[in-house]
Amino acid sequence: MKSGAIRKLRQNLAADVPVFGLWVTLEAPSITEMAVGLGLDWVVIDAEHGHLDWKEIVEHVRATVRSETVALVRVAELGVGLIKRALDIGADGVVIPWVESAEQLRQALAFARYPPEGVRGIGAERATCWGDCLVEHTAEANEQVLVVPILETVRAAGQVPSMCQVEGVDLFFFGPADFSATAGFRGQWEGPGVADQILGMKEAIRRAGKHCGIVATGDENVVQRLDQGFRMIGLGLDGALFLRSLHSALRAVQRDRRIAAALAPDRGPGRAVPDRPPECAR
């Protein structure tokens, strides 16, 4: 856990300074090294969707050591074992999907904290420098650890006021695609009315003195989200950013096309490639 990096992130948010990051879904730790080298404020290493295993996750976390880039791990679900393991390998915090109530949020906090405030077991792992920094780490971990819920369902929308009352959580993330699916618009990034609902939730969270994050769908959307009051903004997914660059290069030589769901080129005539949203915070 990089306490200095976590403090700096919180200080920036408290001063209304935006913090920018990258959503990591691919296995190469070089991706996170690039994010660190470019001075990004945070990365989220996605262990919910995709194929990353724990060896690859720890390599991404290791790539942020001795930097000011906060490393968060999005666990697959709310569970003490997953949260404990992510923090034991040195993550600065966890991102919890599908949070729908204040009770779930309090449970996530308990899973991420050592007793007596929580139920996290103490291990001789990277977080404690294999036991060599046991006293130092356990003295500061409960206060420093970041627990970030993703609000991505219609049900969560009605629970925002009570979730904002949970002490120890100062940052909320949004998942527009899953929110849209639960609203009956599966496959859309922000279905009819969803954009306004998310902005309404964001306003309630900001009024409570807390902060909001979201992944942008493109360069223009980064600026739009800033103007809307989001302060933790993902510049994109690693895979999506790479595809965006490939599409741009292929357009220059009139070779651009879609990828079909079967992972084969779509060879239909006249197939335009639309701007596609990220799919990380579903």
C-alpha positions in Angstrom: 0.0 0.0 0.0 1.4 3.4 -1.1 0.0 5.6 1.6 1.6 8.8 0.1 -0.1 8.2 -3.3 -3.5 7.5 -1.6 -3.2 10.7 0.4 -2.3 12.7 -2.7 -5.3 11.3 -4.6 -7.6 12.2 -1.7 -6.1 15.7 -1.4 -6.6 16.4 -5.1 -10.2 15.3 -4.9 -10.8 17.4 -1.8 -9.4 20.4 -3.7 -11.6 19.6 -6.7 -8.6 18.7 -8.8 -9.5 15.9 -11.3 -7.6 12.7 -11.2 -7.1 10.7 -14.4 -6.5 7.0 -14.8 -6.6 3.9 -16.9 -8.7 0.7 -16.7 -6.4 -2.3 -17.1 -7.8 -5.5 -18.7 -4.8 -6.9 -20.6 -2.2 -9.1 -19.0 1.1 -7.2 -19.9 2.4 -5.2 -16.9 4.1 -2.9 -19.4 0.6 -1.3 -19.8 0.6 -0.2 -16.2 4.3 0.8 -16.5 3.3 3.1 -19.3 0.5 4.6 -17.2 3.0 5.2 -14.4 5.5 6.7 -16.7 2.9 9.1 -18.1 2.0 10.2 -14.5 -1.5 8.9 -14.4 -3.1 9.3 -11.0 -4.6 5.8 -10.8 -5.2 2.4 -12.5 -8.0 0.0 -11.9 -6.9 -3.6 -12.6 -10.0 -5.5 -13.6 -10.4 -8.9 -11.9 -14.1 -9.0 -12.5 -14.4 -9.3 -16.3 -11.8 -10.8 -18.6 -9.0 -13.3 -17.9 -6.5 -11.8 -15.5 -5.2 -14.2 -13.0 -3.6 -13.4 -9.6 0.0 -13.7 -11.0 -0.8 -11.1 -13.6 -2.7 -8.9 -11.2 0.3 -8.8 -8.8 2.6 -7.9 -11.7 0.4 -4.9 -12.5 0.4 -3.9 -8.9 4.2 -4.3 -8.7 4.5 -2.0 -11.7 3.2 0.9 -9.6 5.6 0.4 -6.7 7.6 3.6 -5.8 5.2 5.8 -7.8 2.3 8.1 -7.1 -0.1 6.0 -9.2 -2.7 4.5 -7.0 -3.4 0.8 -7.9 -6.9 -0.4 -7.4 -8.2 -3.9 -8.0 -11.8 -4.5 -9.1 -12.7 -7.7 -7.5 -15.2 -10.1 -9.1 -17.8 -9.7 -6.4 -18.3 -8.6 -2.8 -16.5 -11.3 -0.8 -14.0 -11.3 2.1 -11.6 -13.7 0.4 -11.3 -11.7 -2.8 -10.9 -8.3 -1.0 -8.4 -9.8 1.4 -6.3 -11.3 -1.4 -6.3 -8.1 -3.5 -5.1 -6.0 -0.5 -2.6 -8.7 0.7 -0.8 -8.5 -2.7 -0.3 -4.7 -2.2 -3.3 -3.0 -3.9 -4.0 0.4 -2.6 -7.7 -0.3 -2.6 -10.5 -2.3 -4.1 -13.4 -1.5 -6.5 -16.6 -3.4 -5.6 -19.1 -4.1 -8.4 -22.9 -4.2 -8.2 -23.2 -2.4 -4.9 -26.9 -1.7 -4.2 -27.2 -0.8 -0.5 -25.5 0.9 2.5 -25.4 -2.5 4.2 -23.3 -4.0 1.3 -21.0 -1.0 1.5 -20.5 -1.4 5.2 -19.7 -5.0 4.6 -17.1 -4.2 2.0 -15.4 -1.8 4.4 -15.3 -4.5 7.1 -13.8 -6.9 4.6 -11.1 -4.3 3.8 -10.2 -3.4 7.4 -8.3 -5.2 10.1 -9.9 -5.9 13.5 -11.4 -4.5 15.5 -12.9 -2.2 12.9 -13.2 -5.0 10.4 -12.6 -8.7 9.7 -9.6 -8.7 7.4 -7.0 -11.3 8.4 -3.3 -10.3 8.7 -1.0 -12.1 6.3 2.8 -12.1 5.8 2.4 -11.0 2.2 3.5 -8.0 0.0 1.3 -5.6 1.9 3.2 -6.2 5.1 6.6 -6.6 3.3 6.3 -10.3 4.0 5.9 -9.6 7.7 8.8 -7.1 8.0 6.5 -4.1 8.2 3.7 -5.7 10.1 3.4 -2.9 12.7 3.7 0.0 10.3 1.3 -1.4 7.7 -1.5 -2.5 10.1 -1.3 0.9 11.9 -2.2 2.9 8.8 -4.0 0.4 6.5 -7.6 0.9 7.9 -7.5 4.6 7.6 -5.8 4.7 4.2 -7.4 1.8 2.2 -9.7 2.9 -0.6 -13.0 1.1 -1.0 -14.8 2.2 -4.1 -18.3 0.9 -4.9 -19.6 0.9 -8.5 -23.2 2.0 -8.8 -24.5 0.1 -11.8 -28.2 -0.8 -11.2 -31.5 1.0 -11.1 -31.9 -0.3 -7.5 -28.7 1.4 -6.5 -30.1 4.8 -7.6 -32.7 4.8 -4.8 -30.1 3.9 -2.2 -27.6 6.7 -2.9 -28.7 8.9 0.1 -28.1 6.1 2.6 -24.9 5.0 1.0 -23.5 8.6 1.3 -24.0 8.2 5.0 -21.5 5.4 5.3 -18.3 6.7 6.9 -15.1 5.7 5.3 -16.3 5.8 1.6 -15.6 9.1 -0.2 -15.6 7.9 -3.8 -18.3 6.3 -6.0 -17.9 5.0 -9.5 -20.6 4.5 -12.1 -21.3 1.7 -14.6 -23.5 3.1 -17.3 -23.8 -0.1 -19.4 -25.0 -2.3 -16.6 -27.2 0.5 -15.3 -28.8 0.6 -18.8 -29.3 -3.1 -18.9 -31.1 -3.1 -15.5 -33.3 -0.2 -16.9 -34.3 -2.4 -19.8 -31.8 -1.1 -22.4 -29.3 -4.0 -22.6 -26.4 -3.3 -25.0 -26.6 0.5 -24.7 -24.0 2.6 -22.9 -26.6 5.1 -21.7 -30.1 4.1 -22.7 -33.0 6.5 -22.7 -33.1 8.5 -19.5 -30.0 6.8 -18.0 -27.6 9.7 -18.6 -29.9 12.0 -16.6 -30.3 9.4 -13.8 -26.6 9.1 -13.5 -26.1 12.8 -13.4 -28.8 13.0 -10.7 -27.0 10.4 -8.6 -23.7 12.3 -9.1 -25.3 15.5 -7.9 -26.6 13.8 -4.7 -23.2 12.3 -4.0 -21.4 15.7 -4.6 -23.8 17.4 -2.3 -22.9 14.9 0.4 -19.2 16.0 0.0 -18.1 12.9 -1.8 -16.6 12.3 -5.3 -17.7 10.5 -8.4 -15.8 8.6 -11.1 -16.6 7.3 -14.6 -14.8 6.0 -17.7 -15.0 8.3 -20.7 -15.9 7.0 -24.1 -13.5 9.2 -26.0 -11.4 12.4 -25.8 -14.4 14.8 -26.2 -16.2 12.8 -23.5 -13.3 13.4 -21.1 -13.9 17.1 -21.3 -17.7 16.6 -21.1 -17.4 14.5 -17.9 -15.1 17.2 -16.4 -17.7 19.8 -17.1 -20.4 17.6 -15.6 -18.5 17.5 -12.3 -16.9 14.0 -12.4 -13.4 14.2 -10.8 -12.1 10.6 -11.1 -12.1 10.0 -14.9 -10.9 7.0 -16.7 -9.3 7.9 -20.1 -10.4 4.5 -21.3 -9.7 0.8 -21.2 -6.3 -0.4 -22.4 -7.8 -2.7 -25.1 -10.4 -0.1 -26.2 -7.7 2.6 -26.5 -5.5 0.3 -28.6 -8.5 -0.6 -30.9 -9.3 3.1 -31.2 -5.8 3.8 -32.4 -5.9 0.8 -34.8 -9.2 2.0 -36.3 -7.7 5.4 -36.8 -4.7 4.0 -38.6 -6.8 1.6 -40.7 -9.1 4.5 -41.7 -6.1 6.3 -43.1 -5.5 3.5 -45.6 -9.2 2.7 -46.3 -9.0 -0.7 -44.5 -11.1 0.0 -41.4 -13.8 -2.5 -40.5 -15.7 -3.9 -37.5 -14.8 -6.9 -35.5 -17.6 -9.5 -35.5 -18.7 -11.1 -32.2 -17.0 -14.3 -33.3 -13.7 -12.4 -33.3 -13.5 -12.5 -37.1 -13.4 -9.4 -39.4 -16.8 -8.3 -40.5 -16.4 -8.3 -44.3 -19.8 -7.0 -45.2 -19.8 -4.1 -47.7 -19.9 -0.6 -46.6 -19.6 -1.4 -42.9 -18.9 1.8 -41.0 -17.2 1.5 -37.7 -19.0 3.6 -35.1 -17.5 5.1 -32.0 -17.9 2.4 -29.4 -18.1 3.0 -25.7 -15.8 1.3 -23.2 -17.2 -1.8 -21.5 -15.3 -1.8 -18.2 -17.8 -0.5 -15.7 -20.8 -2.4 -16.8 
